[in-house]
């Protein structure tokens, strides 16, 4: 068994065995090794089927697998991916229950199999192995969605140009340089392929590419990233044999498109579909814009014609900064920035942004709820903090909450000034352009609460202005937004600090700004005073007041955040860099305190950042 593995693959297998079975001595290893079987499956093939007996487990040496659960109605749902160094199927060996999911190869995959019969032999001789294995499975089942990042970085990355105007070679070379800062990288083109010698034991009856696929298994174990650069398609969009190989062997297929070209599907994409080269791998659309582009436009046209696209990103031509962001995304070292809601207090986010930029900490994904969503949208335009501060200030001083309803049948405030504030803020950045969420330079999302269906809504596409209105529609204060057959209200009702949603993105670090301060209010009364007594008390000097009670607006606003507040502790667990500026002395509607609130956020962030070591800061700058 071991002779089929190169040293790197053999070390990987030994690590996997140790993680699952625990530390074992030489006799245990000697018992186990002869029982392992070498397995190779092609992309698209099924390894395990749901509800079948669990007669074996597998260690993944190279390649990538996808687990799917099929419901009674026949619909399948992806529950995860399994990549090199991980195991699959081990739970069935312990429980003796049928498989709970089907597992398919996303690309050609090499595994090591341990059968149920062989497993029982090991257990009979070394009972401690079963105990450690059970412990590992229990720990895995105990993990919550907040315990780990959801996204797994790709190893084999295919770069495929959809248009001849894309500088594929230049982009590949630059990504190669940038990814080398993250780990070991191999750049492969059809020219370099001929320079790589295949192994002596390769079957000469196989095609050169089939022979090389075996060689690729070895190369993959030696590098953290393999960039497979497809050949340019010919005038008819025909893909070379090498290009087809790159697509078939990729974990993630980067479709690089010239954003100035028509958004129609290209001949290259049609051929990918016709030849069935894609087996469920992630397809990522990279839209390349002229260097002087203010904001991407009409991204929805591209996405609507490509419903299979897993994600999309915008980069400016010859922008090393944008390519650096793409390299962080591909390597799962991107930075996600999460902004909480909190009325006027949310302007503290801008102060934190200023401090982060001064410390040269980049932001790649940005999200927020309520006013945090508004600030997040401004950040997504990829402008300096001072520009964000200047434009947001105009909106704040516009005072979006003074258009009171004289007949408050559905809300205390009409909401027209809030919409105008949103339009003014975005207009200061972009002029007359009204962007969609998917048009932003930095990946941006915001949340609202679906009042009709009692669930959170995550907005990653659609009118930015419309869904910013939704995320700021505090129930009872601002009117709800109608979206199809549903009412949408402030996202804070379900998730005022969406760090959990950010963790599903390909991010390595999450920075969060939370505006909630735990300051329990001590009460000296046992009953709520009469309205007359409360009114009389309000006319006293502040220090002489008898009743320390929240105002009506505070009760309304804070009541909508009760559920979110209860989830705050769990969300905070997955935030790597946490900011919690004390802006509690500012009223939620104190728009005129804009500058003071921004400065409060900046001062707090600088205190936190100055306390970090150079090593800690470097983890956010890489």
C-alpha positions in Angstrom: 0.0 0.0 0.0 2.6 2.5 1.1 4.6 2.0 -2.1 1.9 3.7 -4.1 2.2 6.9 -2.1 4.9 9.5 -2.4 6.5 10.8 0.8 4.1 13.8 1.1 1.1 11.6 0.5 2.3 9.0 3.0 2.8 11.7 5.6 -0.7 12.9 4.9 -2.1 9.4 5.4 -0.2 8.9 8.6 -1.6 12.3 9.9 -5.1 11.3 9.0 -4.8 7.9 10.7 -3.5 9.6 13.8 -6.2 12.2 13.9 -8.9 9.5 13.7 -7.5 6.6 15.5 -5.2 8.4 18.0 -1.5 7.9 18.6 -0.6 4.3 17.8 2.7 2.4 18.1 4.6 0.5 15.4 2.7 -2.8 16.0 -0.6 -1.1 15.5 0.6 0.6 12.3 2.0 -2.7 11.1 -1.4 -4.3 11.6 -3.3 -1.5 9.8 -1.1 -0.8 6.8 -1.6 -4.1 4.9 -5.4 -3.8 5.2 -5.6 -0.5 3.3 -6.6 -0.5 -0.3 -5.8 2.0 -3.1 -8.9 3.5 -4.8 -9.2 5.9 -7.8 -12.4 7.4 -9.1 -13.1 9.8 -11.9 -14.8 13.1 -11.6 -18.6 12.7 -11.4 -18.5 9.1 -10.1 -20.3 8.1 -7.0 -18.2 6.8 -4.0 -21.0 6.2 -1.5 -24.8 6.1 -1.8 -27.3 7.3 0.7 -29.0 4.5 2.7 -26.6 1.8 1.5 -24.8 -0.3 4.2 -21.6 1.4 5.6 -19.1 -1.3 4.7 -16.0 0.9 4.5 -14.3 4.3 5.2 -11.9 6.3 3.1 -8.9 8.6 3.5 -8.7 11.3 0.8 -5.2 11.5 -0.6 -5.9 13.9 -3.5 -9.0 15.3 -5.2 -12.2 16.6 -3.9 -15.6 15.0 -3.0 -19.1 16.4 -2.4 -21.7 15.0 0.1 -25.4 15.3 -0.9 -28.5 14.4 1.1 -31.6 13.5 -0.9 -35.0 14.2 0.7 -38.1 12.1 0.3 -39.3 14.5 -2.4 -36.3 13.7 -4.4 -34.5 17.0 -4.0 -30.8 16.9 -3.2 -29.0 19.3 -0.8 -25.3 19.8 -0.5 -24.1 19.3 3.0 -20.4 19.6 2.6 -17.1 18.9 0.7 -14.3 16.5 1.6 -10.8 17.3 0.5 -7.3 15.8 0.8 -6.3 14.9 4.4 -9.9 14.3 5.4 -12.0 11.1 5.9 -15.4 10.0 4.8 -17.6 7.1 5.8 -16.2 6.5 9.2 -19.4 7.1 11.2 -21.1 4.1 9.6 -18.3 1.8 10.8 -19.1 2.7 14.4 -22.9 3.0 14.3 -23.5 0.1 11.8 -26.2 2.3 10.3 -26.8 3.0 6.6 -25.0 5.9 4.9 -26.7 9.2 5.7 -25.6 10.9 2.5 -24.3 10.2 -1.0 -20.7 11.2 -1.9 -19.6 12.1 -5.4 -16.2 13.0 -6.8 -16.0 16.6 -8.0 -12.8 15.7 -9.9 -10.5 12.7 -10.2 -9.8 11.6 -6.7 -7.4 9.2 -5.0 -8.4 7.5 -1.8 -7.3 4.9 0.6 -10.0 2.4 1.7 -10.4 0.6 5.0 -13.1 -2.1 4.8 -15.5 -3.0 7.6 -13.9 -6.4 7.9 -10.4 -4.9 8.1 -11.6 -2.3 10.6 -13.0 -5.1 12.8 -9.6 -6.9 12.7 -7.8 -3.7 13.9 -10.4 -3.2 16.7 -10.1 -6.8 17.9 -6.3 -6.4 18.3 -6.3 -2.7 19.4 -9.6 -1.8 21.2 -8.3 1.7 22.1 -8.6 2.6 18.4 -12.4 2.3 18.5 -12.5 4.5 21.6 -10.5 7.3 20.1 -12.5 7.1 16.9 -15.8 7.4 18.7 -14.4 10.4 20.6 -13.5 12.1 17.3 -17.0 11.5 15.9 -18.7 12.8 19.0 -16.6 15.9 19.0 -17.5 16.5 15.3 -21.2 16.1 16.0 -21.0 18.5 18.9 -19.6 21.3 16.7 -22.1 24.2 16.1 -22.3 26.2 13.0 -20.2 28.9 14.8 -17.4 26.5 15.6 -15.6 26.6 12.2 -15.5 28.3 8.8 -17.8 26.8 6.2 -15.7 27.4 3.1 -12.8 25.1 2.1 -10.2 26.6 -0.1 -9.5 25.1 -3.5 -6.3 23.3 -4.4 -6.5 23.0 -8.2 -7.6 26.3 -9.7 -8.4 26.5 -13.4 -8.1 29.9 -15.1 -10.2 30.0 -18.3 -10.7 33.1 -20.4 -14.2 33.7 -21.9 -12.9 36.4 -24.3 -9.7 36.9 -26.3 -9.4 40.4 -24.9 -8.6 39.0 -21.4 -4.9 39.0 -20.5 -5.0 35.5 -19.2 -1.2 35.0 -19.1 -0.6 38.2 -17.2 -3.3 37.6 -14.7 -2.1 34.0 -14.1 1.5 35.2 -13.5 0.4 37.9 -11.1 -1.9 35.4 -9.2 1.0 33.0 -9.0 3.2 35.7 -7.4 0.5 36.7 -4.9 -0.4 33.2 -3.9 3.3 32.4 -3.3 2.9 34.8 -0.3 0.3 32.3 1.0 2.0 29.0 0.4 3.6 26.8 -2.2 2.2 27.3 -5.8 2.6 25.5 -9.1 1.7 27.2 -12.3 0.9 24.8 -15.2 0.3 25.7 -18.8 0.3 23.5 -21.9 3.8 24.8 -22.7 5.1 23.7 -19.2 3.3 20.4 -19.4 5.7 19.1 -22.1 8.6 20.0 -19.8 7.4 17.8 -17.0 8.5 14.2 -17.2 6.0 11.6 -16.4 6.8 8.7 -14.0 8.7 5.7 -15.2 5.9 3.3 -14.4 3.2 5.2 -16.4 1.2 3.0 -18.7 2.3 4.1 -22.2 -1.0 3.0 -23.7 -2.6 5.9 -21.9 -2.8 9.3 -23.6 -0.2 11.9 -22.5 -2.8 13.7 -20.5 -4.0 10.5 -18.8 -0.5 9.8 -17.9 -0.1 13.3 -16.6 -3.2 13.0 -14.4 -1.3 10.4 -12.3 1.6 12.8 -12.1 -0.8 15.5 -11.1 -1.7 13.5 -8.0 1.9 13.6 -6.9 2.3 17.3 -7.7 -0.9 18.2 -5.8 0.5 16.6 -2.7 3.6 18.8 -2.9 1.9 22.2 -3.4 -0.9 24.0 -1.6 -2.2 25.6 -4.8 -2.0 24.4 -8.4 -2.9 27.0 -11.1 -4.1 25.2 -14.3 -4.0 27.8 -17.1 -6.2 26.8 -20.0 -5.2 27.6 -23.5 -7.0 30.5 -25.3 -10.0 29.1 -27.3 -9.9 29.3 -31.1 -12.1 31.6 -33.1 -15.0 29.1 -32.8 -14.6 28.8 -29.0 -13.2 25.3 -29.2 -11.3 24.2 -26.2 -8.0 22.3 -26.6 -7.5 18.9 -25.0 -5.3 20.6 -22.3 -8.0 23.1 -21.5 -10.6 20.4 -21.1 -8.1 18.6 -18.8 -7.7 21.8 -16.7 -11.5 22.2 -16.2 -12.0 18.5 -15.4 -9.2 18.5 -12.8 -10.2 21.8 -11.1 -11.7 22.4 -7.7 -12.7 26.0 -8.7 -13.0 27.2 -12.3 -12.3 30.9 -12.7 -14.2 32.2 -15.7 -12.5 35.4 -16.6 -14.6 37.7 -18.7 -14.2 41.2 -20.2 -16.9 43.2 -18.6 -17.0 45.5 -21.7 -18.1 42.6 -23.9 -21.8 41.5 -24.3 -23.0 39.5 -21.3 -24.3 36.7 -23.5 -22.9 33.2 -22.9 -19.7 32.6 -24.9 -19.0 29.7 -27.2 -16.4 28.5 -24.6 -19.2 28.2 -21.9 -21.5 26.3 -24.4 -18.8 23.8 -25.1 -18.2 23.2 -21.3 -21.9 22.3 -21.0 -22.0 20.1 -24.1 -18.9 18.1 -23.2 -20.0 17.6 -19.6 -16.6 18.6 -18.2 -18.0 20.1 -15.0 -19.0 17.7 -12.3 -20.3 20.1 -9.7 -17.1 22.1 -9.1 -17.5 25.7 -8.1 -17.6 28.1 -11.1 -16.5 31.6 -10.2 -17.1 34.6 -12.6 -14.3 37.2 -12.6 -15.5 40.4 -14.4 -12.6 42.5 -15.6 -13.2 46.2 -15.9 -11.3 49.2 -17.3 -8.9 50.7 -14.7 -10.9 54.0 -14.5 -14.3 52.3 -13.8 -16.2 54.1 -11.1 -18.6 51.2 -10.2 -19.5 48.0 -12.1 -22.8 48.1 -13.9 -25.4 45.6 -14.9 -23.8 42.6 -13.2 -27.2 41.0 -13.0 -27.2 40.5 -16.8 -24.1 38.3 -16.5 -25.4 36.3 -13.5 -29.0 35.8 -14.9 -27.5 34.0 -17.9 -25.3 31.9 -15.7 -27.4 30.5 -12.8 -24.7 27.9 -12.0 -22.2 30.5 -11.0 -21.0 29.9 -7.4 -19.6 33.4 -6.8 -18.6 36.5 -8.7 -15.9 39.2 -8.2 -15.0 42.4 -9.9 -11.4 43.5 -10.7 -10.0 46.5 -12.5 -7.5 45.9 -15.3 -3.9 46.0 -14.1 -5.0 46.6 -10.5 -2.6 44.7 -8.2 -4.8 45.7 -5.3 -7.8 43.9 -6.8 -5.8 40.9 -7.7 -4.4 40.8 -4.2 -8.0 40.7 -3.0 -8.7 37.8 -5.4 -5.7 35.9 -4.1 -6.9 36.3 -0.5 -10.3 35.0 -1.5 -8.8 32.0 -3.3 -6.6 31.2 -0.4 -9.3 31.6 2.3 -7.3 34.5 3.9 -9.8 37.2 2.9 -11.0 39.6 5.6 -14.7 39.9 6.3 -16.0 43.1 8.0 -19.3 42.8 9.9 -21.2 45.9 11.1 -24.0 45.8 13.6 -27.2 48.0 13.6 -27.7 50.6 16.2 -29.4 53.7 14.8 -27.2 56.8 14.8 -24.6 54.9 16.9 -23.8 53.0 13.7 -21.6 55.9 12.5 -19.0 54.6 14.9 -18.3 52.0 12.1 -16.7 54.7 10.1 -14.2 55.5 12.8 -13.3 51.8 13.0 -12.8 51.8 9.2 -10.5 54.7 9.4 -8.3 53.0 12.0 -8.2 49.8 10.0 -7.1 51.6 6.9 -4.4 53.5 8.9 -3.1 50.1 10.1 -3.2 48.8 6.4 -5.7 46.1 7.2 -7.7 45.3 4.0 -11.4 44.5 3.7 -12.6 42.0 1.1 -16.2 41.2 2.2 -18.5 43.6 4.0 -21.9 43.1 5.6 -24.2 44.9 7.9 -27.7 45.2 9.4 -29.8 48.4 9.6 -27.5 51.5 9.7 -24.6 49.0 9.7 -25.9 47.9 6.3 -25.9 51.5 5.0 -22.3 52.0 6.1 -21.3 48.6 4.7 -22.7 49.5 1.3 -20.6 52.7 1.4 -17.5 50.7 2.2 -18.2 48.3 -0.7 -17.5 51.1 -3.1 -13.9 50.7 -2.1 -13.2 54.3 -1.1 -10.9 55.8 1.6 -12.4 56.2 5.0 -12.4 60.0 4.8 -14.5 59.8 1.6 -17.0 57.5 3.4 -17.1 59.9 6.3 -17.7 63.0 4.2 -20.5 61.5 2.2 -22.2 59.7 5.1 -22.1 62.9 7.1 -24.4 64.7 4.6 -26.9 61.9 5.0 -26.8 61.9 8.8 -27.3 65.7 9.1 -30.2 65.4 6.8 -32.0 63.9 9.8 -33.9 60.9 8.4 -36.3 60.4 11.3 -38.1 63.8 11.5 -40.9 63.1 9.0 -43.4 62.0 11.7 -46.7 60.4 10.8 -49.6 62.5 12.1 -51.7 59.3 11.8 -49.3 56.6 12.9 -51.4 53.7 11.7 -48.4 51.5 10.6 -45.3 53.5 11.7 -44.4 56.5 13.8 -42.2 57.9 11.0 -43.1 58.0 7.3 -39.7 56.8 6.1 -39.5 59.1 3.1 -36.5 61.0 4.6 -34.8 57.7 5.4 -35.0 56.7 1.7 -33.8 60.1 0.7 -30.9 59.8 3.1 -29.9 56.5 1.5 -30.2 57.9 -2.0 -28.2 61.0 -1.1 -25.4 59.0 0.5 -25.1 56.6 -2.5 -25.5 59.6 -4.9 -22.6 61.4 -3.3 -20.4 58.4 -4.2 -21.8 57.5 -7.6 -23.8 60.4 -9.0 -27.0 59.4 -10.7 -26.1 55.7 -10.7 -28.4 53.4 -8.7 -26.3 50.2 -8.2 -27.4 46.7 -7.5 -25.9 44.9 -4.6 -24.0 42.6 -7.0 -22.3 45.7 -8.6 -20.1 46.5 -5.6 -16.4 46.2 -5.8 -16.2 44.4 -2.5 -18.6 41.6 -2.0 -21.5 43.1 0.1 -24.6 41.7 1.7 -27.2 43.0 4.1 -30.1 41.4 6.0 -33.7 42.1 6.6 -36.4 40.3 8.5 -39.3 38.7 6.6 -42.3 39.7 8.7 -44.7 37.6 6.6 -42.7 34.4 6.8 -40.9 35.0 10.1 -37.4 34.4 8.8 -34.2 36.3 8.1 -33.5 37.4 4.5 -30.0 37.7 3.2 -29.7 40.1 0.3 -26.8 39.5 -2.0 -28.5 40.7 -5.2 -31.1 43.3 -6.2 -31.5 47.0 -5.8 -29.1 48.3 -3.2 -31.3 51.3 -2.3 -34.4 49.1 -2.0 -32.9 46.5 0.3 -31.1 49.2 2.4 -34.6 50.6 3.0 -35.6 47.1 4.1 -32.8 46.6 6.5 -33.4 50.0 8.2 -37.2 49.6 8.4 -37.4 49.3 12.3 -40.8 47.8 13.1 -43.3 50.4 14.3 -40.8 53.2 13.7 -40.4 53.1 9.9 -42.9 51.5 7.5 -42.1 47.9 6.2 -41.0 47.3 2.6 -43.1 45.2 0.3 -41.1 42.5 -1.6 -43.3 40.4 -3.7 -45.9 39.0 -1.3 -43.9 39.7 1.8 -43.3 42.5 4.2 -39.6 43.2 5.1 -38.5 45.0 8.2 -35.3 45.8 10.0 -32.8 42.9 9.8 -31.9 43.4 13.5 -35.0 41.6 14.5 -33.4 38.3 13.5 -29.7 39.1 13.1 -28.3 42.4 14.1 -24.7 41.2 14.0 -24.4 38.8 11.0 -21.0 37.3 11.8 -22.5 33.8 11.3 -23.5 34.6 7.7 -20.0 36.1 7.0 -18.4 32.8 8.2 -20.0 31.0 5.2 -17.9 33.2 2.9 -14.3 32.3 1.8 -12.8 34.4 4.6 -9.9 33.6 6.9 -10.6 36.4 9.4 -13.7 38.2 10.6 -13.6 41.7 12.0 -16.8 42.7 13.8 -18.1 46.0 15.2 -20.8 45.4 17.8 -22.5 48.4 19.4 -24.2 46.7 22.2 -22.8 47.5 25.7 -23.7 45.3 28.6 -24.7 47.9 31.2 -27.5 46.5 33.4 -29.9 49.3 34.5 -30.5 49.2 38.2 -34.1 50.0 39.1 -35.2 51.7 42.3 -38.9 51.4 41.7 -41.3 48.5 41.7 -44.1 49.9 39.6 -44.2 52.1 36.5 -45.2 55.6 37.6 -48.3 57.3 36.1 -47.9 59.3 32.9 -48.4 62.5 35.0 -45.6 61.6 37.4 -43.3 60.7 34.5 -44.0 64.0 32.7 -43.4 66.0 35.8 -40.1 64.2 36.3 -39.0 65.1 32.9 -39.0 68.8 33.8 -36.5 68.2 36.6 -32.8 68.6 36.1 -31.2 65.4 34.8 -29.4 64.6 38.0 -32.5 65.2 40.1 -34.8 62.9 38.2 -36.4 60.1 40.2 -37.2 57.7 37.4 -34.4 56.2 35.3 -36.5 54.6 32.6 -35.9 54.2 28.9 -37.9 56.4 26.5 -40.8 55.1 24.3 -38.5 55.2 21.2 -35.8 53.3 23.0 -38.2 50.6 24.1 -39.6 50.2 20.6 -36.1 50.1 19.0 -34.5 47.8 21.6 -37.5 45.4 21.7 -36.9 44.6 18.0 -33.3 43.5 18.9 -34.1 41.1 21.7 -33.7 37.9 19.7 -30.6 39.2 18.0 -29.1 40.1 21.4 -29.7 36.6 22.7 -27.6 35.2 19.8 -24.9 37.8 20.3 -22.6 35.6 22.4 -22.6 32.8 19.9 -21.9 35.2 17.0 -19.0 36.8 18.9 -17.3 33.4 19.2 -16.4 33.4 15.5 -15.2 37.0 15.3 -11.4 37.2 15.2 -11.0 40.9 15.8 -13.8 42.4 17.9 -14.6 46.1 18.4 -17.2 47.2 20.9 -17.1 51.1 21.2 -19.1 52.5 24.0 -21.5 54.8 22.3 -24.3 54.2 24.7 -24.5 57.8 25.8 -25.7 58.8 22.3 -29.4 58.4 21.5 -30.3 56.0 18.7 -31.8 58.9 16.8 -29.1 61.5 17.7 -28.1 62.1 14.1 -26.6 65.5 15.0 -23.9 63.8 17.0 -22.4 62.2 13.9 -18.9 63.5 14.2 -18.6 62.7 17.9 -19.9 59.1 17.3 -17.4 58.6 14.4 -14.5 59.8 16.7 -15.7 57.5 19.4 -15.4 54.6 17.1 -12.0 55.7 15.9 -10.6 56.2 19.4 -11.8 52.8 20.5 -10.4 51.0 17.4 -7.0 52.7 17.9 -6.8 51.5 21.5 -7.6 47.9 20.4 -5.2 47.9 17.5 -2.3 49.4 19.5 -2.6 46.6 22.0 -2.0 44.0 19.2 1.5 42.6 18.5 3.2 42.9 15.1 2.6 39.2 14.6 -1.1 39.5 15.4 -1.4 42.5 13.0 0.5 40.6 10.3 -2.2 38.0 10.2 -4.6 40.6 8.9 -2.3 42.2 6.4 -1.0 39.1 4.5 
